[in-house]
């Protein structure tokens, strides 16, 4: 129930979850996310990543880890978030690297 209340407050489909103390963000398309993602990762496509992360983690000191298919969009997302004042950003690279670090993907 708390997750649903947080989701409503943030205007997100689901509440943001910290994994190992980080907000893990999947910057792939919604279709790619639906095909398989890190359990607990926030879906924030590159074209909306700044707004979605700002709602999920308004504290600019929140550690944020980003991934995509290959790491390229995650790098672009890092630049966007740096421009918005986020200071603790990590590019996890591609989906395979994120899976190795955080475990099996879920649908």
N, C-alpha and C positions, 0 to 999 in steps of 0.2 A: 504494500500500500504506500509506504514512504517513497518508493521508486516512482510510482505513478504521480504522486504529488509533486515530487521534484521535477519530473518530466513536464508536467503541466506548467510549473513555475518557469521553467527554462524555455517552454515552447518547443520541446523536442519530442520526437516519437517515443523515445525511451530515455531514462535518466542516465547521465554520464556516470561511468564507473571507473575508479582508479584501479589500475593493475600494477602491483609492485610500486605503488606510490606515484604512478604516472597516469595521465590521461592518454590512452592509446587511441590514435585517430587513423582511420582508414580513409584515404583521400581518393579512392577509386569511385567509379560511378555506382549509383544504387544497384544496377544490375550485377556488376562485379561483386559488390558487397553481398548481395543475396546469394550468389553462387558459392560463397564461403568466405569467412572472415575470422579474425581472432575473437575468441569469446570475450565479450565485454567491451570490444572496440566500438568507438563512436563513428558512425558513418557521417563523413563531412566531405562531399565531393569538392574538388579543387576550386570550382567556381563559387563556392559558398563557404569555404573553410574558415575564413576570417570571422564571419558572423556566427557560424555554428559554434566554433570554439569559444568565442567571446561570451555566448550565452551559457555554455556548459562550464566554462572555467573563467569567470570574470577576474580572478586574481592572476595578474600577469606573471607571478612567480610560480604558478602551478607547473610542474614538470610535464611536458607534452612530448610524446613519442609518435612519430608519423610513419606510415608506410603506404605503399601503393603496389603496383605490379612489379616495377623494376627499381624504384627509388627516385625516378626522375620527377614525378608529380609531388612526391614527398619533399624533395628539395625545393620545388617551387612553393609549396605550402609553407615551408620553413621561412622563406623570404617574406611571404605575406604576413605571417605571424610575428616575425621580427619587426616588421614595419608597424605592427600594432602594439609593440612594446613587450611581447613575450620574451623572456630571457633564458628559460631552461628548455631548450628544444633539442630533439634528437631525431635524426633521420635513420630509421631502422632499415631502410632500403626496401627491398621487394617483399612480396608476400611469403616467399620461402624463408627468408631470414626472420620475419615476424613470427612465422609458425615455429621455427626452431627455438626461438626465445620464449614464446608464450604458450606453446602447446598446440594441440590439434585444432584445426579450423572447425567452425560450426556454420550451419545454414539457418 
